[in-house]
Amino acid sequence: MDGHLLIGVAAPVTLKIVDGIDDLGAPTPCAGWDVRALVNHLLHWSPALEGAARKEAVDPGPETDLTGGDWRAPLRTRIEATAAAWAAPGAWEGVTRMGGPMELPADLVGGMVLGELVLHGWDLARATGVEPHFDDVVLLRVYEEVARSAGMGREMGVYAAEVRVPASAPPLARALALSGRDPSWTP
């Protein structure tokens, strides 16, 4: 299944997880980040990721706390808008930028966006005690995308050192491990 179609399959699962968040102070599998920090990360970067789908460089600016008041509706809106932008087949073609001057293959950025939905969806699910149910086709593609960008992710400080899991582990566990997350993490 093409990436532009997988975005539409992954986003509703992440949105359902967002709806279940009840404690912004809960720890997440992302070292040093609680749920509030992760929600802020998603709110902060969504406009740049959405812009990248349209081949527009949107400078995300400095990260600030965006969780005052009603944060859930804006987060839902941003995830939906980002998913809709990347659901366009043309978003995955050519090159684009993620808020900076460096051009990247659009399909690489699209894969990163798919990974953001699933990996951060899993982070939020684990932090809130929910078991996410992403489609197997989505999880296999996320594993492939994380494998494709893991080296660059570590160089940029986005991914931690790989966690060892058996080669027979399911695609989600292997993607999590490649991104530096422990698939068995619990709060």
C-alpha positions in Angstrom: 0.0 0.0 0.0 1.3 3.5 -0.9 2.5 5.8 1.9 -0.2 8.4 1.1 -2.9 5.7 1.8 -1.1 4.4 5.0 -1.2 7.9 6.6 -5.0 7.8 6.5 -5.0 4.3 8.2 -2.5 5.4 10.9 -3.9 8.8 11.9 -7.3 7.6 13.3 -5.5 5.2 15.6 -3.2 8.0 16.9 -6.3 10.3 17.3 -8.0 7.7 19.4 -5.0 7.5 21.6 -5.0 11.3 21.9 -8.6 11.2 23.0 -7.6 8.9 25.9 -4.9 11.1 27.4 -5.9 12.2 30.9 -2.5 12.9 32.6 -0.1 15.4 30.9 2.4 14.7 33.7 2.7 10.9 33.0 6.2 9.7 31.8 6.7 8.5 28.3 9.2 6.1 26.6 10.9 9.3 25.2 13.7 9.9 27.6 13.1 13.1 29.6 9.7 13.7 28.1 6.4 13.5 29.9 3.1 13.5 28.0 3.0 17.3 28.1 6.4 17.5 26.4 5.3 15.0 23.8 2.0 16.8 23.1 3.9 20.1 22.8 6.4 18.4 20.3 3.5 17.2 18.2 1.7 20.6 18.3 5.0 22.4 17.5 6.1 20.3 14.5 2.8 19.6 12.9 2.7 22.9 10.9 6.1 22.3 9.4 5.3 18.7 8.6 2.0 19.7 7.0 3.8 22.4 5.0 6.4 19.9 3.8 3.6 17.9 2.2 2.7 21.0 0.2 6.4 21.7 -0.6 6.3 24.8 1.7 9.0 25.5 4.2 7.2 26.4 7.4 9.6 27.5 10.2 8.3 26.0 13.4 10.1 28.6 15.5 11.1 27.9 19.1 9.3 25.3 21.1 6.9 26.7 23.7 4.3 25.2 26.0 1.2 24.9 23.9 -0.8 22.8 26.4 -2.5 25.6 28.3 -6.3 25.3 28.2 -7.8 23.2 25.5 -4.8 21.5 23.9 -6.7 18.4 22.7 -8.8 20.1 19.9 -5.8 21.9 18.4 -3.8 18.7 18.5 -6.5 16.7 16.8 -6.8 19.5 14.2 -3.1 19.5 13.5 -2.8 15.7 13.3 -5.8 15.6 10.9 -4.4 18.5 8.8 -1.0 16.8 8.6 -2.5 13.5 7.7 -4.7 15.1 5.0 -1.8 16.9 3.5 0.3 13.7 3.3 -2.7 11.8 2.0 -2.2 13.5 -1.4 -0.1 11.3 -3.7 1.9 14.3 -4.9 3.1 15.0 -1.4 5.4 12.0 -1.7 7.0 13.1 -4.9 10.1 15.2 -5.5 11.8 17.0 -2.7 10.7 19.1 0.2 11.9 20.8 3.4 11.0 20.4 7.1 11.2 24.0 8.1 14.9 24.4 7.2 16.9 25.0 4.1 17.9 21.4 3.6 16.0 19.6 0.8 15.1 16.0 1.4 13.3 13.4 -0.7 9.6 13.9 -0.1 9.0 10.2 0.3 11.6 10.1 3.1 9.8 13.0 4.9 6.5 11.3 4.3 7.9 8.1 5.8 9.1 10.2 8.8 5.6 11.6 9.2 4.1 8.1 9.2 6.7 7.1 11.7 5.8 10.1 13.9 2.2 9.1 13.9 2.9 5.5 14.9 6.0 5.9 17.2 4.6 8.9 19.1 1.2 7.3 19.1 2.8 4.3 20.7 4.6 6.6 23.2 1.4 8.2 24.2 -0.4 4.9 24.4 2.2 3.4 26.7 2.2 6.5 28.9 -1.5 6.3 29.3 -1.9 2.5 29.6 -3.6 2.0 26.3 -2.8 -0.7 23.8 -2.6 0.8 20.3 -4.0 -1.3 17.4 -2.2 -0.1 14.2 -2.7 -2.1 11.0 0.0 -4.6 10.2 0.6 -3.1 6.8 1.2 0.3 8.5 3.6 -1.3 11.0 5.6 -3.1 8.4 6.0 0.2 6.4 7.0 2.1 9.6 9.7 -0.5 10.3 11.0 -0.1 6.7 11.0 3.7 7.1 12.7 3.7 10.5 15.3 1.3 9.1 15.8 3.7 6.2 16.3 6.8 8.3 17.7 5.4 11.6 21.3 6.4 11.0 20.3 9.9 10.0 17.9 10.0 13.0 20.7 9.1 15.4 23.1 11.7 13.8 20.4 14.4 14.3 19.8 13.2 17.9 16.2 12.3 17.1 16.8 8.6 17.8 18.7 7.0 20.7 21.0 4.0 20.4 19.2 0.9 19.0 17.7 -1.4 21.6 18.3 -5.1 20.9 15.2 -7.3 20.1 15.0 -10.7 18.5 15.0 -10.7 14.7 11.7 -12.5 14.9 10.1 -9.6 16.9 7.0 -8.1 15.2 7.5 -5.0 13.0 6.4 -2.5 15.7 8.9 -3.9 18.2 11.7 -3.8 15.6 10.8 -0.2 14.6 10.6 0.9 18.2 14.0 -0.7 18.9 15.6 0.9 15.8 14.4 4.3 17.1 16.0 3.7 20.5 12.8 2.8 22.3 12.4 -0.3 24.5 9.3 -2.1 23.2 8.7 -3.5 26.7 8.8 0.0 28.4 6.2 0.7 31.0 5.7 3.7 33.2 
